[in-house]
Amino acid sequence: MQGWLARALARQETFHARLKFFNILGTIFRHGTSTENKMQMHKMALEAVSVLIQYDYENGHPPFDCN
């Protein structure tokens, strides 16, 4: 169980590191006119980056070696 948990945490940290590559977490999001609109646009941006990371995982850059 501890090995499974360690792998899950490592996978999450790898995902967060790749999010940092796009600098989506390190800057202030300044789009939208109202708070609700800003949250919707921020959600859309985060989902778009997540899709790019997933595509990268599936096409030659997995989070971990498969060996």
TAHUWO-V479079 format. One record per pair of residues at least 24 apart in sequence whose ideal C-beta (glycine too) atoms are under 6 Angstrom apart, sorted by the first residue. I is the first residue (numbers start at 1). J is the second residue. If there is no record, write none. Layout:
BEGIN
<<I & J> <I & J>>
END
This chain:
BEGIN
<<11 & 63> <14 & 63> <18 & 53> <22 & 49> <24 & 49>>
END
